[in-house]
Each structure stands twice: as C-alpha cells, then as structure tokens.
C-alpha cells in the first residue's frame, strides 16, 4: 500500500521503519528536519519536505504526534493532511489524544470524503522497535479492515472497539491501569528497601505469584538500580492522565487512585524528572519526609 507516515518521534520512527521493511511504498514527514533526514539515511527513502508532498497520493496516512493541538494542526491546518490526501483515503491517528478530538477529526474527515481511525498504541519504545505494539482503535469497520496490513507491520494485537473515540477511551483505560500498577510497584520496592530486604530476591519470588505484572517483569530491576531511562516519559504520562481526568469529570466518574498518582507524578516533575520514565514514581517516595509516610501528597 502507499502509506505516508507523519511524526518520526520515539514511537513513529521505528513504526515507519517497519512499514518500509514490509514492502509498503512509504513517504515520511517530520516537523524536525534532522529526525527526518536521519530516518531517510537509515531506510533509503527520501523524506518529504511538506505534508502535501508526503500524502498527495497516499492510500493511508498514519500520524504519531504529541497532543490534541499537534494532531489538529497537522490534519486540519492549511495544506495539511485533510487538504492534501486523495478522496477515500484513510487517516490513522496513533497519537494519544482526547476522545473528543478523535470524534471531531472523524467528522472533519467525513466532510472531505475521507476516513479516520483513532488508533493509539501501547507497548512503549521497545514495543515499537520490536514491532509488537498493541493498537486500540475506533472508527468505521470497513476502513479498519483495510488498514490491517499496515497495522500488522508494527503491531501484534489490533482491535476495533467501537465508533470514533473508542480507541482513545480504551487507551485511557490502559493508562489508568498502568498508573495504579506502577504506584503499587514503587511503594512495594520502597517498603522492601526501607525494611532491609534483599529486594532482587523478593522480586524474583513474588513475580511468580499473584503480584506479577508486565511492569514488575520489565521495570522492577531498573527501579532497584535507580535507573529511569527505559520507557515512557513522565511528562507524556501526565498529558495522558490529564485526558483521562478530563473525560472522567465530564462523565462524573470517580478515579481517586488515578488522580492521586497524577499528583505523585507532579512531585517527580518538581524533582526534575519530567523526562524520566514512568517508573520514576519511586523517586517521589524516596524524597518524602517521614511525616509523609501516611500517603499524603
């Protein structure tokens, strides 16, 4: 298929590479020219200088950007994706955004005889590099079926979960679960260390029981080593949790643990850890005074 990929960041760079290796006809555009040039040199495909050049004959346009405002600007801006791609083309948004933005973009696409699928991903940088991401999608089933060959190049799981916005709502569920798991893991590690336990041995034994999780398998050892450069950045997690809490307020849904963990991530940012990975919740615990051990922020 003719696929344009816009956004060559931590996730998009390897995702676009998998498309290229799989034999799709790929064009790329990135707002940071240096990143586009690096990708071009690695994969032997000239990077486009404009969005229009990248998408003008694309059947599918995949975007992987930062936040609502980035997606809206790239898709709806002058000489953006919607203005430039062929009729009946499919836009696949792998960014994590608000569900409201996804619904707005689906409506805007339909007005231009285009299709829009919100398709946020999970699996982190390692999942993108290995081509084993999970994709949660919302939109039209016919369009989703058409893009399955594209998704299969960098994802091992992809599922349509409902109309536009459903993918973003599912990603919110994902982030809610991750936030709670990481805070529990951070507190367990911190408690064990303060109690003088051999924590590598503790993690080894409990990871074979009910406490086991992906986070424990992949982050416990690095947390014990005070290394926090292996995954999704705190700044981005707080952006995602912001979307979660906004949606929860609109729907009058109570998320007390998620709201509390968001405050702990604020502490990590205040400690200068905004670019550290999400397991750095441990740093907030390590910096707490003894009188904060009751869980108060």
C-alpha positions in Angstrom: 0.0 0.0 0.0 1.0 3.6 -0.4 1.4 4.8 3.1 2.5 8.2 4.4 3.8 8.4 8.0 3.9 11.8 9.8 5.7 12.1 13.1 9.1 10.3 13.5 9.5 10.5 17.2 10.3 7.8 19.7 7.4 5.6 18.5 6.9 6.8 14.9 10.5 6.4 13.8 10.6 2.6 14.2 6.9 2.2 13.2 7.6 3.9 9.8 10.7 1.7 9.5 8.7 -1.5 9.9 6.3 -0.3 7.1 9.3 0.2 4.9 10.8 -3.2 5.6 7.5 -4.9 4.9 7.5 -3.6 1.4 4.9 -0.8 1.5 5.6 2.3 -0.5 6.4 4.7 2.3 6.7 8.5 2.4 7.5 10.3 5.6 7.3 13.9 7.0 8.6 15.2 10.3 8.5 18.7 11.6 12.0 18.4 12.9 14.1 18.1 9.7 17.0 16.5 11.4 15.0 13.5 12.5 13.5 13.1 9.0 17.0 13.2 7.5 18.2 10.5 9.9 15.3 8.2 9.1 15.8 8.8 5.4 19.5 7.9 5.6 18.7 4.7 7.6 15.9 3.4 5.3 16.9 4.8 1.9 13.7 6.7 1.3 13.8 10.5 0.7 11.9 12.4 3.4 9.2 14.8 2.1 9.7 18.5 2.7 6.0 19.2 3.2 2.9 17.4 4.4 1.3 17.8 1.0 4.3 16.1 -0.7 4.1 13.2 1.7 0.4 12.5 1.5 -0.7 13.6 -2.0 -1.0 10.1 -3.4 -1.2 8.1 -0.2 -3.9 5.5 0.4 -3.2 5.6 4.1 -1.8 8.4 6.2 -0.6 7.4 9.7 0.2 10.1 12.2 2.0 9.7 15.5 2.2 13.1 17.3 2.1 14.6 20.8 -1.2 16.1 21.8 -4.6 17.3 20.6 -3.2 20.6 19.3 -0.5 18.9 17.3 -2.9 16.5 15.6 -5.4 19.2 14.8 -2.7 21.4 13.3 -1.3 18.6 11.1 -4.7 17.3 9.9 -6.8 20.4 9.6 -4.2 23.1 9.0 -3.7 24.9 5.7 -2.1 22.4 3.3 -2.5 19.8 6.0 -3.4 16.2 5.6 -7.1 16.7 5.0 -6.5 19.3 2.4 -3.9 17.2 0.5 -4.7 13.5 0.5 -6.8 11.7 -2.1 -10.6 11.2 -1.7 -11.5 7.9 0.2 -8.0 7.8 1.9 -7.8 6.6 5.4 -6.1 8.6 8.2 -4.8 6.5 11.1 -4.0 8.5 14.2 -1.6 6.7 16.5 -1.3 9.7 18.9 -2.8 9.6 22.3 -5.3 12.4 22.4 -8.7 13.2 23.9 -11.7 11.2 22.7 -13.4 14.5 21.8 -10.6 15.3 19.3 -10.9 11.9 17.7 -14.7 12.4 17.2 -14.0 15.9 15.8 -11.4 14.5 13.4 -13.7 11.7 12.2 -16.4 14.3 11.4 -14.0 16.6 9.6 -12.6 13.6 7.6 -16.1 12.5 6.6 -16.9 16.1 5.3 -13.9 15.7 3.0 -14.9 12.1 1.8 -12.1 10.6 3.9 -12.0 8.1 6.7 -10.5 8.5 10.2 -9.4 5.8 12.7 -8.2 6.8 16.1 -5.6 4.1 16.9 -3.5 4.9 20.0 -0.8 2.3 20.8 0.6 0.6 23.8 3.9 -1.2 24.3 6.4 1.7 24.6 9.6 2.3 22.7 10.6 -1.3 23.0 7.3 -2.5 21.5 7.7 -0.1 18.6 11.2 -1.2 17.9 10.4 -4.9 18.0 7.1 -4.4 16.1 4.9 -5.9 18.8 2.7 -3.0 19.7 -1.0 -3.2 20.7 -3.4 -0.9 18.8 -6.8 0.1 20.2 -9.0 1.5 17.5 -12.2 3.4 17.0 -14.0 4.2 13.7 -15.6 2.5 10.7 -15.1 -1.2 10.3 -14.6 -1.2 6.6 -11.7 1.4 6.9 -10.3 -0.6 9.8 -10.3 -3.8 7.8 -8.5 -2.0 5.0 -5.6 -0.9 7.2 -4.9 -4.2 8.9 -1.9 -4.9 6.6 -0.4 -1.6 7.7 -1.0 -2.3 11.4 0.4 -5.8 11.1 3.8 -4.5 10.3 4.3 -3.0 13.8 1.6 -4.4 16.0 0.8 -8.0 17.1 -2.5 -7.0 18.6 -5.0 -4.6 17.0 -8.7 -4.4 17.6 -11.6 -2.2 16.6 -13.5 -1.3 19.8 -16.4 0.9 18.5 -17.1 4.2 16.8 -14.7 7.2 16.6 -13.2 7.9 20.0 -13.4 4.3 21.3 -9.7 3.8 20.7 -8.8 6.8 22.8 -11.2 5.8 25.6 -9.5 2.3 25.6 -6.1 3.9 25.8 -7.4 5.8 28.9 -8.3 2.5 30.5 -4.7 1.4 29.7 -3.2 4.4 31.3 -5.4 4.1 34.4 -4.3 0.6 34.9 -0.6 1.4 34.4 -0.7 4.3 36.8 -2.1 2.2 39.6 0.3 -0.7 38.9 3.4 1.5 38.9 2.5 3.2 42.1 1.9 -0.1 43.8 5.2 -1.4 42.5 7.1 1.7 43.6 5.6 1.5 47.1 6.4 -2.2 47.3 10.0 -1.6 46.2 10.4 1.4 48.6 8.9 -0.5 51.5 11.1 -3.5 51.0 14.3 -1.4 50.7 13.5 0.5 53.8 12.7 -2.7 55.7 16.2 -4.0 54.7 15.1 -6.9 52.5 17.1 -8.4 49.7 14.8 -6.8 47.1 16.2 -8.6 44.0 15.4 -11.9 45.8 12.0 -10.6 46.8 11.1 -9.6 43.3 12.3 -12.9 42.0 10.0 -14.9 44.2 6.8 -12.7 44.1 7.0 -12.3 40.3 6.0 -16.0 40.2 2.8 -15.3 42.1 -0.3 -13.0 42.1 1.8 -9.8 42.2 3.3 -10.5 38.8 2.8 -7.9 36.1 4.4 -6.5 32.9 5.6 -3.6 35.0 7.3 -5.9 37.5 8.9 -8.0 34.8 10.2 -5.0 32.9 10.8 -2.2 35.5 11.5 -3.7 38.9 15.2 -4.4 38.2 15.8 -0.9 36.8 13.9 0.7 39.7 16.1 -1.2 42.1 19.1 0.2 40.3 17.6 3.8 40.3 17.7 3.8 36.5 14.7 5.6 34.9 15.6 6.0 31.2 13.8 2.9 29.8 10.3 3.9 28.9 7.5 6.4 28.6 8.3 9.8 30.0 6.6 11.3 33.0 5.7 14.5 31.0 3.8 12.4 28.5 2.1 10.3 31.1 0.8 13.4 32.8 -0.5 14.6 29.5 -2.4 11.3 29.1 -3.7 11.3 32.6 -4.9 14.8 32.0 -7.1 13.5 29.2 -8.3 10.7 31.5 -9.3 13.0 34.3 -11.0 15.5 31.9 -13.1 12.7 30.4 -13.9 11.3 33.9 -15.1 14.7 35.1 -17.4 15.0 32.0 -18.8 11.6 32.7 -18.9 12.1 36.5 -16.7 9.0 37.0 -14.7 8.8 40.2 -11.0 7.9 39.8 -9.4 8.5 43.1 -6.2 6.5 42.6 -5.5 7.9 39.2 -5.9 11.4 40.5 -3.6 10.7 43.4 -0.9 9.1 41.2 -1.1 12.2 38.9 -0.1 14.3 42.0 2.8 12.0 42.6 3.9 12.4 39.0 3.8 16.2 39.6 6.2 15.6 42.5 8.6 13.7 40.1 8.4 16.7 37.7 9.2 19.1 40.5 12.3 17.0 41.3 13.4 17.5 37.7 12.2 14.1 36.5 9.8 15.1 33.7 11.8 13.2 31.1 12.4 10.1 33.3 10.2 7.1 32.6 7.0 6.4 34.5 8.6 4.0 37.0 10.3 7.1 38.5 7.4 7.3 40.9 9.9 5.7 43.2 11.8 9.0 43.3 8.8 10.7 44.9 8.7 8.1 47.7 12.5 8.3 48.3 12.3 12.1 48.6 9.3 12.1 51.0 9.8 13.1 54.7 8.9 10.6 57.4 5.8 12.6 58.2 4.6 12.0 54.7 4.5 8.2 55.0 0.7 8.2 55.6 0.3 8.7 51.8 -0.5 12.4 51.8 0.8 14.4 48.9 
